[in-house]
């Protein structure tokens, strides 16, 4: 399973991509990533979050690739659920994650 988080917008306008891949994580970290993904409903973003928000509000695109299946969710900072916020935080902090700034 590979989870990518693209964060864009905000006052600085930077775009960062953070990726965690279970193939390159320790087994315990890989299991934790799978569990966190399991707590997030990637198929049902809140209707109010479907459109583009103001440019100064951070927005996220979360992509989960697993066994050839790809799920994607786009949401603004204000639309983050606690489970989604936890997943995004974990992807950015787990040892073995990759990050790039565009």
MOPAC internal coordinates of N, CA, C and O (Angstrom, degrees):
PM7 1SCF
backbone

  N    0.0000 0     0.00 0     0.00 0    0    0    0
  C    1.4408 1     0.00 0     0.00 0    1    0    0
  C    1.5254 1   108.60 1     0.00 0    2    1    0
  O    1.2310 1   121.51 1   -43.45 1    3    2    1
  N    1.3139 1   114.71 1   136.55 1    3    2    1
  C    1.4622 1   120.54 1   177.72 1    5    3    2
  C    1.5304 1   107.67 1  -125.85 1    6    5    3
  O    1.2310 1   121.08 1   -49.74 1    7    6    5
  N    1.3419 1   115.53 1   130.26 1    7    6    5
  C    1.4571 1   121.44 1   179.30 1    9    7    6
  C    1.5202 1   107.98 1  -119.61 1   10    9    7
  O    1.2310 1   121.02 1   -54.56 1   11   10    9
  N    1.3370 1   115.66 1   125.44 1   11   10    9
  C    1.4662 1   121.42 1   178.06 1   13   11   10
  C    1.5137 1   108.60 1  -119.42 1   14   13   11
  O    1.2310 1   121.28 1   -41.88 1   15   14   13
  N    1.3346 1   115.15 1   138.12 1   15   14   13
  C    1.4596 1   121.74 1   177.66 1   17   15   14
  C    1.5231 1   107.28 1  -123.91 1   18   17   15
  O    1.2310 1   120.87 1   -61.95 1   19   18   17
  N    1.3216 1   115.93 1   118.05 1   19   18   17
  C    1.4622 1   121.34 1   174.95 1   21   19   18
  C    1.5195 1   106.44 1  -104.20 1   22   21   19
  O    1.2310 1   120.86 1   -56.45 1   23   22   21
  N    1.3242 1   115.95 1   123.55 1   23   22   21
  C    1.4605 1   121.28 1   178.78 1   25   23   22
  C    1.5137 1   107.89 1  -116.03 1   26   25   23
  O    1.2310 1   120.73 1   -52.35 1   27   26   25
  N    1.3172 1   116.22 1   127.65 1   27   26   25
  C    1.4551 1   120.97 1   179.96 1   29   27   26
  C    1.5047 1   110.83 1  -139.19 1   30   29   27
  O    1.2310 1   121.37 1    -9.95 1   31   30   29
  N    1.3117 1   114.99 1   170.05 1   31   30   29
  C    1.4599 1   120.10 1  -179.85 1   33   31   30
  C    1.5121 1   111.36 1    87.43 1   34   33   31
  O    1.2310 1   121.05 1    25.44 1   35   34   33
  N    1.2992 1   115.59 1  -154.56 1   35   34   33
  C    1.4560 1   120.04 1  -175.99 1   37   35   34
  C    1.5099 1   109.65 1    80.21 1   38   37   35
  O    1.2310 1   120.55 1    -2.80 1   39   38   37
  N    1.3052 1   116.55 1   177.20 1   39   38   37
  C    1.4570 1   120.91 1  -176.05 1   41   39   38
  C    1.5233 1   113.11 1   -65.48 1   42   41   39
  O    1.2310 1   120.03 1   144.37 1   43   42   41
  N    1.3290 1   117.54 1   -35.63 1   43   42   41
  C    1.4684 1   120.53 1  -178.37 1   45   43   42
  C    1.5250 1   112.15 1   -80.49 1   46   45   43
  O    1.2310 1   120.01 1   158.19 1   47   46   45
  N    1.3151 1   117.59 1   -21.81 1   47   46   45
  C    1.4623 1   121.11 1   178.97 1   49   47   46
  C    1.5168 1   114.72 1    72.81 1   50   49   47
  O    1.2310 1   119.74 1  -167.07 1   51   50   49
  N    1.3231 1   118.10 1    12.93 1   51   50   49
  C    1.4630 1   121.22 1   179.09 1   53   51   50
  C    1.5195 1   110.65 1   -72.72 1   54   53   51
  O    1.2310 1   121.23 1   -29.68 1   55   54   53
  N    1.3267 1   115.24 1   150.32 1   55   54   53
  C    1.4550 1   121.48 1   173.64 1   57   55   54
  C    1.5178 1   107.13 1  -117.50 1   58   57   55
  O    1.2310 1   120.83 1   -57.35 1   59   58   57
  N    1.3318 1   116.02 1   122.65 1   59   58   57
  C    1.4601 1   120.47 1   177.68 1   61   59   58
  C    1.5203 1   108.93 1  -119.83 1   62   61   59
  O    1.2310 1   121.50 1   -35.26 1   63   62   61
  N    1.3148 1   114.74 1   144.74 1   63   62   61
  C    1.4590 1   121.21 1   175.44 1   65   63   62
  C    1.5207 1   107.69 1  -122.07 1   66   65   63
  O    1.2310 1   121.08 1   -55.45 1   67   66   65
  N    1.3208 1   115.54 1   124.55 1   67   66   65
  C    1.4574 1   122.11 1   179.14 1   69   67   66
  C    1.5193 1   107.63 1  -120.74 1   70   69   67
  O    1.2310 1   121.16 1   -47.91 1   71   70   69
  N    1.3324 1   115.39 1   132.09 1   71   70   69
  C    1.4597 1   120.11 1  -175.78 1   73   71   70
  C    1.5227 1   110.30 1  -131.50 1   74   73   71
  O    1.2310 1   121.18 1   -42.96 1   75   74   73
  N    1.3267 1   115.34 1   137.04 1   75   74   73
  C    1.4616 1   121.80 1   171.77 1   77   75   74
  C    1.5234 1   107.00 1  -126.66 1   78   77   75
  O    1.2310 1   121.11 1   -50.09 1   79   78   77
  N    1.3281 1   115.48 1   129.91 1   79   78   77
  C    1.4585 1   122.04 1  -177.95 1   81   79   78
  C    1.5277 1   107.92 1  -121.28 1   82   81   79
  O    1.2310 1   120.50 1   -56.22 1   83   82   81
  N    1.3253 1   116.65 1   123.78 1   83   82   81
  C    1.4597 1   119.47 1  -177.67 1   85   83   82
  C    1.5315 1   112.30 1   -58.85 1   86   85   83
  O    1.2310 1   120.16 1   156.31 1   87   86   85
  N    1.3228 1   117.29 1   -23.69 1   87   86   85
  C    1.4657 1   120.59 1   179.48 1   89   87   86
  C    1.5234 1   112.15 1   -67.42 1   90   89   87
  O    1.2310 1   120.11 1   157.90 1   91   90   89
  N    1.3263 1   117.40 1   -22.10 1   91   90   89
  C    1.4658 1   119.89 1  -178.53 1   93   91   90
  C    1.5280 1   112.68 1  -114.03 1   94   93   91
  O    1.2310 1   120.21 1  -167.86 1   95   94   93
  N    1.3259 1   117.20 1    12.14 1   95   94   93
  C    1.4674 1   121.12 1   179.04 1   97   95   94
  C    1.5234 1   109.93 1  -105.37 1   98   97   95
  O    1.2310 1   120.94 1   -21.87 1   99   98   97
  N    1.3237 1   115.80 1   158.13 1   99   98   97
  C    1.4601 1   120.24 1   171.27 1  101   99   98
  C    1.5262 1   108.32 1   -61.99 1  102  101   99
  O    1.2310 1   119.59 1   -28.84 1  103  102  101
  N    1.3248 1   118.38 1   151.16 1  103  102  101
  C    1.4654 1   120.66 1  -177.41 1  105  103  102
  C    1.5311 1   114.67 1   -53.21 1  106  105  103
  O    1.2310 1   120.12 1   137.95 1  107  106  105
  N    1.3190 1   117.38 1   -42.05 1  107  106  105
  C    1.4685 1   120.21 1   179.33 1  109  107  106
  C    1.5113 1   112.22 1   -65.60 1  110  109  107
  O    1.2310 1   120.55 1   140.52 1  111  110  109
  N    1.3313 1   116.55 1   -39.48 1  111  110  109
  C    1.4667 1   120.91 1   177.96 1  113  111  110
  C    1.5272 1   110.83 1   -68.97 1  114  113  111
  O    1.2310 1   120.52 1   142.15 1  115  114  113
  N    1.3350 1   116.60 1   -37.85 1  115  114  113
  C    1.4647 1   120.73 1   178.00 1  117  115  114
  C    1.5308 1   110.18 1   -63.77 1  118  117  115
  O    1.2310 1   120.69 1   138.08 1  119  118  117
  N    1.3201 1   116.28 1   -41.92 1  119  118  117
  C    1.4693 1   120.58 1   178.32 1  121  119  118
  C    1.5314 1   110.50 1   -64.36 1  122  121  119
  O    1.2310 1   120.35 1   138.73 1  123  122  121
  N    1.3193 1   116.94 1   -41.27 1  123  122  121
  C    1.4704 1   120.64 1   178.81 1  125  123  122
  C    1.5277 1   110.80 1   -64.02 1  126  125  123
  O    1.2310 1   120.16 1   140.17 1  127  126  125
  N    1.3270 1   117.29 1   -39.83 1  127  126  125
  C    1.4641 1   120.52 1   178.53 1  129  127  126
  C    1.5286 1   110.14 1   -62.84 1  130  129  127
  O    1.2310 1   120.31 1   134.13 1  131  130  129
  N    1.3171 1   117.02 1   -45.87 1  131  130  129
  C    1.4697 1   120.31 1   178.60 1  133  131  130
  C    1.5400 1   111.08 1   -59.58 1  134  133  131
  O    1.2310 1   120.73 1   138.75 1  135  134  133
  N    1.3217 1   116.21 1   -41.25 1  135  134  133
  C    1.4704 1   120.18 1  -179.85 1  137  135  134
  C    1.5279 1   111.01 1   -64.52 1  138  137  135
  O    1.2310 1   120.54 1   138.20 1  139  138  137
  N    1.3246 1   116.58 1   -41.80 1  139  138  137
  C    1.4684 1   120.26 1   179.66 1  141  139  138
  C    1.5209 1   111.35 1   -66.12 1  142  141  139
  O    1.2310 1   120.14 1   140.75 1  143  142  141
  N    1.3263 1   117.33 1   -39.25 1  143  142  141
  C    1.4639 1   120.48 1   175.97 1  145  143  142
  C    1.5318 1   109.82 1   -62.87 1  146  145  143
  O    1.2310 1   120.47 1   141.38 1  147  146  145
  N    1.3250 1   116.70 1   -38.62 1  147  146  145
  C    1.4559 1   121.30 1   179.86 1  149  147  146
  C    1.5144 1   114.03 1   -63.44 1  150  149  147
  O    1.2310 1   120.02 1   158.94 1  151  150  149
  N    1.3137 1   117.57 1   -21.06 1  151  150  149
  C    1.4748 1   122.09 1   179.90 1  153  151  150
  C    1.5263 1   113.09 1   -87.66 1  154  153  151
  O    1.2310 1   120.31 1   173.98 1  155  154  153
  N    1.3323 1   117.02 1    -6.02 1  155  154  153
  C    1.4639 1   121.74 1  -176.17 1  157  155  154
  C    1.5227 1   109.44 1  -107.29 1  158  157  155
  O    1.2310 1   120.80 1   -46.79 1  159  158  157
  N    1.3360 1   116.07 1   133.21 1  159  158  157
  C    1.4613 1   120.66 1   174.48 1  161  159  158
  C    1.5234 1   107.45 1   -92.74 1  162  161  159
  O    1.2310 1   120.76 1   -80.25 1  163  162  161
  N    1.3199 1   116.15 1    99.75 1  163  162  161
  C    1.4640 1   121.39 1  -177.98 1  165  163  162
  C    1.5229 1   112.65 1   -80.62 1  166  165  163
  O    1.2310 1   119.92 1   173.61 1  167  166  165
  N    1.3036 1   117.77 1    -6.39 1  167  166  165
  C    1.4590 1   120.07 1  -175.55 1  169  167  166
  C    1.5220 1   113.73 1   -97.03 1  170  169  167
  O    1.2310 1   119.32 1   169.42 1  171  170  169
  N    1.3197 1   118.90 1   -10.58 1  171  170  169
  C    1.4617 1   119.81 1  -173.25 1  173  171  170
  C    1.5235 1   112.77 1  -132.58 1  174  173  171
  O    1.2310 1   120.15 1  -106.13 1  175  174  173
  N    1.3422 1   117.31 1    73.87 1  175  174  173
  C    1.4618 1   118.05 1   175.61 1  177  175  174
  C    1.5258 1   109.73 1   -67.26 1  178  177  175
  O    1.2310 1   120.20 1   -31.65 1  179  178  177
  N    1.3226 1   117.23 1   148.35 1  179  178  177
  C    1.4620 1   119.35 1   177.89 1  181  179  178
  C    1.5282 1   109.89 1   -57.88 1  182  181  179
  O    1.2310 1   119.21 1   -43.84 1  183  182  181
  N    1.3394 1   119.11 1   136.16 1  183  182  181
  C    1.4682 1   121.14 1  -177.87 1  185  183  182
  C    1.5247 1   113.64 1   -53.01 1  186  185  183
  O    1.2310 1   119.63 1   143.99 1  187  186  185
  N    1.3056 1   118.32 1   -36.01 1  187  186  185
  C    1.4657 1   121.01 1  -178.90 1  189  187  186
  C    1.5140 1   111.98 1   -67.77 1  190  189  187
  O    1.2310 1   119.63 1   163.16 1  191  190  189
  N    1.3193 1   118.32 1   -16.84 1  191  190  189
  C    1.4591 1   121.86 1  -176.05 1  193  191  190
  C    1.5176 1   113.21 1   -96.68 1  194  193  191
  O    1.2310 1   119.34 1  -178.54 1  195  194  193
  N    1.3135 1   118.87 1     1.46 1  195  194  193
  C    1.4642 1   120.39 1  -174.84 1  197  195  194
  C    1.5196 1   112.75 1   -71.77 1  198  197  195
  O    1.2310 1   119.55 1   147.00 1  199  198  197
  N    1.3006 1   118.46 1   -33.00 1  199  198  197
  C    1.4649 1   121.27 1  -178.28 1  201  199  198
  C    1.5098 1   111.87 1   -84.44 1  202  201  199
  O    1.2310 1   121.58 1    -7.84 1  203  202  201
  N    1.3166 1   114.58 1   172.16 1  203  202  201
  C    1.4620 1   120.06 1   176.95 1  205  203  202
  C    1.5138 1   109.05 1   -75.95 1  206  205  203
  O    1.2310 1   120.82 1   -40.51 1  207  206  205
  N    1.3078 1   116.03 1   139.49 1  207  206  205
  C    1.4529 1   121.25 1   178.44 1  209  207  206
  C    1.5168 1   110.19 1   -96.34 1  210  209  207
  O    1.2310 1   120.35 1     4.90 1  211  210  209
  N    1.3378 1   116.94 1  -175.10 1  211  210  209
  C    1.4588 1   120.12 1   176.97 1  213  211  210
  C    1.5292 1   110.98 1   -59.52 1  214  213  211
  O    1.2310 1   120.91 1   -29.67 1  215  214  213
  N    1.3233 1   115.87 1   150.33 1  215  214  213
  C    1.4683 1   120.84 1  -175.80 1  217  215  214
  C    1.5198 1   112.64 1   -64.32 1  218  217  215
  O    1.2310 1   119.65 1   154.45 1  219  218  217
  N    1.3544 1   118.28 1   -25.55 1  219  218  217
  C    1.4566 1   119.98 1  -177.58 1  221  219  218
  C    1.5317 1   113.19 1   -86.46 1  222  221  219
  O    1.2310 1   120.08 1  -179.53 1  223  222  221
  N    1.3273 1   117.46 1     0.47 1  223  222  221
  C    1.4587 1   121.51 1   178.71 1  225  223  222
  C    1.5263 1   108.40 1  -100.98 1  226  225  223
  O    1.2310 1   120.05 1   -55.86 1  227  226  225
  N    1.3438 1   117.51 1   124.14 1  227  226  225
  C    1.4583 1   119.26 1   179.28 1  229  227  226
  C    1.5311 1   111.80 1   -59.19 1  230  229  227
  O    1.2310 1   121.12 1   -36.44 1  231  230  229
  N    1.3099 1   115.46 1   143.56 1  231  230  229
  C    1.4599 1   121.95 1   176.70 1  233  231  230
  C    1.5225 1   108.26 1  -128.99 1  234  233  231
  O    1.2310 1   121.42 1   -26.74 1  235  234  233
  N    1.3170 1   114.89 1   153.26 1  235  234  233
  C    1.4543 1   121.05 1  -175.94 1  237  235  234
  C    1.5247 1   110.69 1  -127.08 1  238  237  235
  O    1.2310 1   121.46 1   -32.92 1  239  238  237
  N    1.3285 1   114.80 1   147.08 1  239  238  237
  C    1.4571 1   121.90 1   167.74 1  241  239  238
  C    1.5232 1   105.26 1  -124.41 1  242  241  239
  O    1.2310 1   120.53 1   -62.63 1  243  242  241
  N    1.3088 1   116.58 1   117.37 1  243  242  241
  C    1.4596 1   122.17 1  -179.95 1  245  243  242
  C    1.5226 1   107.08 1  -108.81 1  246  245  243
  O    1.2310 1   120.80 1   -55.94 1  247  246  245
  N    1.3360 1   116.07 1   124.06 1  247  246  245
  C    1.4591 1   121.88 1  -179.80 1  249  247  246
  C    1.5202 1   108.71 1  -120.97 1  250  249  247
  O    1.2310 1   121.12 1   -50.49 1  251  250  249
  N    1.3282 1   115.46 1   129.51 1  251  250  249
  C    1.4672 1   121.52 1   177.38 1  253  251  250
  C    1.5201 1   107.49 1  -118.50 1  254  253  251
  O    1.2310 1   121.03 1   -58.55 1  255  254  253
  N    1.3330 1   115.63 1   121.45 1  255  254  253
  C    1.4633 1   122.55 1   176.26 1  257  255  254
  C    1.5196 1   107.44 1  -111.02 1  258  257  255
  O    1.2310 1   121.08 1   -56.48 1  259  258  257
  N    1.3386 1   115.54 1   123.52 1  259  258  257
  C    1.4576 1   119.89 1  -178.42 1  261  259  258
  C    1.5217 1   109.67 1  -149.11 1  262  261  259
  O    1.2310 1   120.56 1   -60.20 1  263  262  261
  N    1.3110 1   116.53 1   119.80 1  263  262  261
  C    1.4753 1   122.58 1   178.87 1  265  263  262
  C    1.5254 1   112.45 1    50.59 1  266  265  263
  O    1.2310 1   120.47 1  -134.44 1  267  266  265
  N    1.3285 1   116.71 1    45.56 1  267  266  265
  C    1.4552 1   121.52 1   177.12 1  269  267  266
  C    1.5190 1   114.83 1    80.36 1  270  269  267
  O    1.2310 1   119.95 1   176.19 1  271  270  269
  N    1.3099 1   117.71 1    -3.81 1  271  270  269
  C    1.4608 1   122.27 1   178.92 1  273  271  270
  C    1.5260 1   108.93 1  -100.19 1  274  273  271
  O    1.2310 1   120.32 1   -45.05 1  275  274  273
  N    1.3298 1   116.98 1   134.95 1  275  274  273
  C    1.4556 1   121.82 1  -179.52 1  277  275  274
  C    1.5185 1   108.85 1  -120.56 1  278  277  275
  O    1.2310 1   121.02 1   -51.87 1  279  278  277
  N    1.3208 1   115.65 1   128.13 1  279  278  277
  C    1.4579 1   122.11 1   174.93 1  281  279  278
  C    1.5178 1   107.68 1  -121.67 1  282  281  279
  O    1.2310 1   121.24 1   -38.40 1  283  282  281
  N    1.3308 1   115.24 1   141.60 1  283  282  281
  C    1.4623 1   119.31 1  -176.46 1  285  283  282
  C    1.5233 1   109.61 1  -137.97 1  286  285  283
  O    1.2310 1   121.14 1   -37.70 1  287  286  285
  N    1.3161 1   115.42 1   142.30 1  287  286  285
  C    1.4560 1   121.90 1   178.55 1  289  287  286
  C    1.5182 1   108.13 1  -136.50 1  290  289  287
  O    1.2310 1   120.96 1   -46.40 1  291  290  289
  N    1.3263 1   115.77 1   133.60 1  291  290  289
  C    1.4676 1   121.44 1   174.31 1  293  291  290
  C    1.5153 1   107.37 1  -115.22 1  294  293  291
  O    1.2310 1   120.89 1   -46.93 1  295  294  293
  N    1.3295 1   115.90 1   133.07 1  295  294  293
  C    1.4655 1   120.27 1  -176.41 1  297  295  294
  C    1.5265 1   109.79 1  -155.17 1  298  297  295
  O    1.2310 1   120.56 1   -31.99 1  299  298  297
  N    1.3239 1   116.54 1   148.01 1  299  298  297
  C    1.4644 1   120.42 1   175.90 1  301  299  298
  C    1.5266 1   109.23 1   -84.87 1  302  301  299
  O    1.2310 1   121.01 1   -13.17 1  303  302  301
  N    1.2980 1   115.68 1   166.83 1  303  302  301
  C    1.4717 1   122.08 1   179.91 1  305  303  302
  C    1.5334 1   110.55 1   -52.91 1  306  305  303
  O    1.2310 1   120.20 1   137.45 1  307  306  305
  N    1.3150 1   117.21 1   -42.55 1  307  306  305
  C    1.4665 1   120.50 1  -176.49 1  309  307  306
  C    1.5276 1   112.54 1   -70.98 1  310  309  307
  O    1.2310 1   119.71 1   163.16 1  311  310  309
  N    1.3164 1   118.15 1   -16.84 1  311  310  309
  C    1.4569 1   121.43 1  -179.48 1  313  311  310
  C    1.5153 1   114.58 1   -95.38 1  314  313  311
  O    1.2310 1   119.97 1  -176.49 1  315  314  313
  N    1.3304 1   117.67 1     3.51 1  315  314  313
  C    1.4630 1   120.25 1  -178.88 1  317  315  314
  C    1.5221 1   110.89 1   -70.34 1  318  317  315
  O    1.2310 1   120.78 1   -52.65 1  319  318  317
  N    1.3169 1   116.11 1   127.35 1  319  318  317
  C    1.4607 1   120.79 1   172.98 1  321  319  318
  C    1.5267 1   107.90 1   -81.03 1  322  321  319
  O    1.2310 1   119.61 1   -17.73 1  323  322  321
  N    1.3283 1   118.34 1   162.27 1  323  322  321
  C    1.4718 1   119.07 1   176.79 1  325  323  322
  C    1.5328 1   112.59 1   -56.33 1  326  325  323
  O    1.2310 1   119.84 1   139.96 1  327  326  325
  N    1.3331 1   117.90 1   -40.04 1  327  326  325
  C    1.4704 1   120.70 1  -179.56 1  329  327  326
  C    1.5264 1   111.28 1   -66.52 1  330  329  327
  O    1.2310 1   120.35 1   139.70 1  331  330  329
  N    1.3265 1   116.94 1   -40.30 1  331  330  329
  C    1.4623 1   120.38 1   179.58 1  333  331  330
  C    1.5312 1   110.67 1   -69.69 1  334  333  331
  O    1.2310 1   120.49 1   139.96 1  335  334  333
  N    1.3220 1   116.68 1   -40.04 1  335  334  333
  C    1.4672 1   120.94 1   176.87 1  337  335  334
  C    1.5330 1   110.15 1   -60.74 1  338  337  335
  O    1.2310 1   120.69 1   139.14 1  339  338  337
  N    1.3382 1   116.29 1   -40.86 1  339  338  337
  C    1.4616 1   121.47 1   178.93 1  341  339  338
  C    1.5331 1   110.88 1   -64.49 1  342  341  339
  O    1.2310 1   120.25 1   137.11 1  343  342  341
  N    1.3370 1   117.12 1   -42.89 1  343  342  341
  C    1.4653 1   120.79 1   178.18 1  345  343  342
  C    1.5206 1   110.97 1   -62.23 1  346  345  343
  O    1.2310 1   120.17 1   133.15 1  347  346  345
  N    1.3161 1   117.29 1   -46.85 1  347  346  345
  C    1.4684 1   121.55 1  -179.60 1  349  347  346
  C    1.5280 1   110.40 1   -60.48 1  350  349  347
  O    1.2310 1   120.75 1   136.56 1  351  350  349
  N    1.3125 1   116.17 1   -43.44 1  351  350  349
  C    1.4662 1   120.65 1   178.87 1  353  351  350
  C    1.5326 1   110.81 1   -62.62 1  354  353  351
  O    1.2310 1   120.57 1   137.30 1  355  354  353
  N    1.3191 1   116.51 1   -42.70 1  355  354  353
  C    1.4658 1   120.73 1  -178.51 1  357  355  354
  C    1.5234 1   111.46 1   -65.25 1  358  357  355
  O    1.2310 1   120.35 1   135.60 1  359  358  357
  N    1.3201 1   116.93 1   -44.40 1  359  358  357
  C    1.4719 1   120.49 1   179.32 1  361  359  358
  C    1.5290 1   110.12 1   -57.86 1  362  361  359
  O    1.2310 1   120.16 1   143.40 1  363  362  361
  N    1.3145 1   117.29 1   -36.60 1  363  362  361
  C    1.4586 1   121.04 1  -178.85 1  365  363  362
  C    1.5120 1   115.49 1   -81.62 1  366  365  363
  O    1.2310 1   120.33 1   170.88 1  367  366  365
  N    1.3333 1   116.97 1    -9.12 1  367  366  365
  C    1.4612 1   118.76 1  -176.55 1  369  367  366
  C    1.5282 1   114.79 1  -121.04 1  370  369  367
  O    1.2310 1   119.97 1   165.86 1  371  370  369
  N    1.3198 1   117.67 1   -14.14 1  371  370  369
  C    1.4600 1   119.67 1  -176.85 1  373  371  370
  C    1.5327 1   110.06 1   -67.05 1  374  373  371
  O    1.2310 1   120.21 1   -45.78 1  375  374  373
  N    1.3401 1   117.20 1   134.22 1  375  374  373
  C    1.4555 1   119.29 1   176.31 1  377  375  374
  C    1.5304 1   110.66 1   -58.53 1  378  377  375
  O    1.2310 1   120.58 1   -49.59 1  379  378  377
  N    1.3234 1   116.49 1   130.41 1  379  378  377
  C    1.4566 1   121.39 1  -179.85 1  381  379  378
  C    1.5286 1   112.94 1   103.50 1  382  381  379
  O    1.2310 1   120.15 1   175.99 1  383  382  381
  N    1.3385 1   117.32 1    -4.01 1  383  382  381
  C    1.4645 1   118.72 1   177.89 1  385  383  382
  C    1.5241 1   110.17 1   -73.20 1  386  385  383
  O    1.2310 1   120.47 1   -19.77 1  387  386  385
  N    1.3081 1   116.72 1   160.23 1  387  386  385
  C    1.4581 1   122.45 1   177.30 1  389  387  386
  C    1.5211 1   108.53 1  -118.32 1  390  389  387
  O    1.2310 1   121.03 1   -35.66 1  391  390  389
  N    1.3308 1   115.63 1   144.34 1  391  390  389
  C    1.4617 1   120.03 1   179.56 1  393  391  390
  C    1.5170 1   109.65 1  -138.94 1  394  393  391
  O    1.2310 1   121.48 1   -39.93 1  395  394  393
  N    1.3379 1   114.77 1   140.07 1  395  394  393
  C    1.4633 1   118.92 1   174.48 1  397  395  394
  C    1.5268 1   108.93 1  -140.77 1  398  397  395
  O    1.2310 1   121.72 1   -30.54 1  399  398  397
  N    1.3180 1   114.31 1   149.46 1  399  398  397
  C    1.4589 1   122.03 1   178.91 1  401  399  398
  C    1.5093 1   108.04 1  -111.09 1  402  401  399
  O    1.2310 1   120.91 1   -47.19 1  403  402  401
  N    1.3283 1   115.87 1   132.81 1  403  402  401
  C    1.4667 1   119.95 1  -178.95 1  405  403  402
  C    1.5160 1   110.02 1  -111.46 1  406  405  403
  O    1.2310 1   120.10 1   180.00 1  407  406  405

